[in-house]
Each structure stands twice: as C-alpha cells, then as structure tokens.
Amino acid sequence: MELKVMEVMPLRVLKAFNNAWKAACSSSQGSVLVVPKNKNYLLKPITFEGPCKSSIAVQIYGTLQASTDRSAYSKDLTRWLVFENVQNLAVEGGGTINGNGKIWWENSCKVNDDLSCKDAPTVCALTFYNCKNLVVKNLKIQNAQKMHVSFEKCVGVEVSGLTITAPADSPNTDGIHVIHTQNIQISSSVIGTGDDCISIVSGSQKVQATGITCGPGHGISIGSLGDGNSEAHVSDVTVNGATLAGTTNGVRIKTWQGGSGSASNIKFQNIEMHNVKNPIIIDQKYCDQDKPCKSQSRAVQVQNVLYQNIKGTSSSSEAIQIDCSEKFPCKGIVLQGIDLRVGGKAAKAECNNAKIIEKGNVSPSCT
C-alpha cells in the first residue's frame, strides 16, 4: 500500500503526516509512505510511533524543513523528527531533511556566554528510538538544531549513503550519534559538521563504520564516557576505511575522570588523515566544562584498542596523544603501521600511563 503526503495548507501539514503514518502503521500489508519530489514541507516536532502491524518504507524524495518557531518545541527540547518503537522500518529516498538550525546555534550557550548550558535545548533533527531491523539510507541531512541523527536503544541497524552537513562553527552538531544501540553498520557516508562526525557513547556494542568521509568537525569519537561519575560501557567497535580532513581530532576515545565501566575491543583501521589536529588521541581526563575538573581516582577502563594502517598529515606537532589514568592505565593498546607527519617532518607522540605494543613501522613512536 502506497500513501502520499500531498500538498496541503501549512497549518494542516502536521495532521497530514500524522494521518498518513497512522494509516501505514495500522495496515497489515507492507506500506510505503511517500514524501513527493519537489515538495517542501515545514514541520513542527512530530513522532511516528509504533508498534506497527507490518513493515514500513518511508520514501523521502522532497524536503522536510524544521519549524524555526522555538516555542513549538516547548513540550520536548530534545527531538524534532522521531521514529519510536518501530520494527522493520526503512527511511530512504534521496530527499533532504533540514533542521534550520541557525536560530538554535545563535542561542547556544557555546556561542553566547550569557546563556547557561544547564537544561539547555538539545534538539536532534532525526531520532530513531527503540527501533529494530532498521535501514536508513540515501538521505541529505543538514543544519540540524543540535545532533543530526541519533540511534538510541536500537538493534539491527544499517546506515548508508548519508550526506550530513552543517557549518564548522555550528555548536554540538554531531553527524551520527549512537547510544545504547547494538549491531549497527554505518557505511559510505560523507559527514561535515561542527562536532563529531560520528559519536559512539554508553551502551553501544557491535558498531561498524566503513567508507566514512569526515570533515570539517571533531573527528570520529568514542565518548565522552563517564560524565557525572556515571558507569559507561562501549565494546566491539570497528572503524575500517575512513578519510578525515581538516578536523580538530582524528580517531578519539574520551572519558571523564570519576566514571567507571569500560571501552574495549576497539579497532581503527585503514584511515587517512589530511591536516588533522590530533590524529590519534585517548583522553581519560576529558573535561568539557567551564570550571577545571577535579582529579579523581576512578576512571572508565580503556583496553584492547588497535590502531592499524593510519597514515597522513597532522596539523599539530603531536600526532599521537595517549593520556590515560594513573589508577586505571590503558591496557592492550596496539599501534601497527602508523605513518603520521607534520609539515613533511616527523611528528611527535606523547603517551602516558598506557601499556602499548608497537608492530611494524610506527611513526611517531611512543617508545
């Protein structure tokens, strides 16, 4: 069954989408919900909620634009477009999702020092919550209010062919955010934003990213983990095949002091760096707040991390920074086939409180 969201008056757009979703979700046959080509829909926050009776394909050929009326988000300052509790869902089509984030960036505490970051809005453009057997592909997602795409408490996810863009100075505009999600594959995507291209945080397992182009942005990150003395676990992450250009970090693991848990069984392989400020970094003393963070004895354990075949150029003299906890030193860190240079010369490595094994040619070296 195919359902189209046709041209409607602006005040009725939300109702039209809700009615189309309700019909698709209640159908016992597989349904296709179509956003037509060359159509532009201005949408207030909306949740497409399951469970549904059968599989659904949402084909976005046109453009979905977020309302710039910030009061429209008064009920939920964290989400704009949401798919929740849906199984066997595909969202695709080559269309555009535009978060119209400028009004949010201008009112961000990261831009305006007069604004408090406590309880600040964190609107994500596209959220998938508690979904299973999910495919998201061939979409343009741009200028999110904060994060562009978030996968939370999802299982069995395939992501491919996404183009995610926002200005380099747009605050907290992560490209793809993965939290409490298992068995997710991200491939063949181009991401350039004002924050992490991909961020993988607590509760995530069996995450694979391949064929990623990243920049501008803050690189590909695991974390931050352990904020507010919390327990965090991330495991079985593989980033294999990525190009990063002009980013402030390359492949990064970041944890707060005072946290607990672990980040383990992580592989960063076959990665090209072009003018990246911190190509390889483990920071167990991450501190993203105005006041200095207190030194604490607890830490998230970082262990069994492989960096293999990582080459290119650094924009800073220290291409490798591994700064681990004295109480919980990093274990099983393997550097293999590393060649990072700065200005045509050898770069430096700064490595503290870590058990590191080097294999083959490694430049710069931690030893």
Buried (B, 14 or more C-beta within 10 A) or exposed (E): EEBBBEEBEEEEBBEBBBBBBBEBBEBEEEBBBBBBEEBEBBBBBBBBBBEBBBBBBBBBBBBBBBBBEBEBBEEEBBBBBBBBBBBBBBBBBBBBBBBBBBEBBEEBBBEEEEEEEEEBBBBBBBBBBBBBBBBBBBBBBBBBBBBBBBBBBBBBBBBBBBBBBBBBEBBBBBBBBBBBBBBBBBBBBBBBBBBBBBBBBBBBBBBBBBBBBBBBBBBBBBBBBBBEEBEBBBBBBBBBBBBBBBBBBBBBBBBBBBBBBBBBBBBBBBBBBBBBBBBBBBBBBBBEEEEEEEEBEBBBBBBBBBBBBBBBBBBBEBBBBBBBBEEBBBBBBBBBBBBBBBEEEBBBBBBBBBEBEBEEEBBBBBE
